């Protein structure tokens, strides 16, 4: 099976030795996205809602570059700096992921995220 790197200019470049996403067959594996502006590389927002919007906009740009969309996301993993942000995350997340084609999801609190952001989201999507 061939692997193809996916990169969108509408999402921030990787801040380490990894790619935005890899396509393998009809699956897309998107690296964790944090709330960085794609142009400036600066953190966007100070609230969980603002940061989640930017993260999901970055994720959407990568999905689009690969020829897929939120409706084809199979699984997300959400990393929060504080589980007290769960409600704000869910409210914003629900604006992007609307039923009946919701993905499976895990949400975990972690000790620290890159650049001390509040949220990071990675995804696995189907390319149809």
Order of alpha helices (4+ residues) and beta strands (2+ residues): beta-beta-beta-alpha-beta-alpha-beta-beta
